[in-house]
Amino acid sequence: MEGSQPSKDLSGDPDIRVSALSRASETILKNLDAWEAIQNHRCAPYQAMEVWEQDSFARIEFSASQMSQPNLGHIVENRVIQLALLEQVEQQSNVTLFMPHRCQSMAIGESEVWTTLDNGQSFTSKLIVGADGANSWFVSSKIFL
C-alpha cells in the first residue's frame, strides 16, 4: 500500500502495474479466501509465456497446452491483489493495521519491539511487518525481524 491508505475504488482506469500470477499463486490466494475478490475484478488468464535475455540467445517458452492445463495463471493488477488481501486482513480479529502511518523509531529488545509511529502513537509487539513499499523505513534502515 506504499505508506498510504489505499483507495478501494476500482472503477477507474486499470493500474499499469500488474503481476503474472501462477496457478500455484492462485491456489494460495484461494486458501486465503482472496481469489474470489480478485476474479470479481479485472484479471485475465494467460496461456503461454516466453522469457529471454536481452544480450544473449538464452530463451525459454512454455504453454498451458504443453502441461494439459487450461492456463498458466492470470495477469492481475497489483492493486487488485493488494485490495483482495487487505480485505482478508481487515477481517482478522488478531491483526491491527496502522496504515497509513509510518514507523518513526524502533527499538528491538530480546523478546519485543518498541515502536513509535509518525503520528506519535507508541506500542510494543513481538512482531513488526513493514509493508510500505520499496522505500520502506524498514528497508532503508536494514532492519529485519
Secondary structure, DSSP 8 states (H G I E B T S, - for coil): -TTS-------SS--S-EEEEEHHHHHHHHHTT-HHHHHTSSEEEE-EEEEE-TTSS-EEEEETGGGT-S-SEEEEEHHHHHHHHHHHHHT-TT----TT--EEEEEE-SS-EEEEETTS-EEEES-----S-TT-HHHHTT---
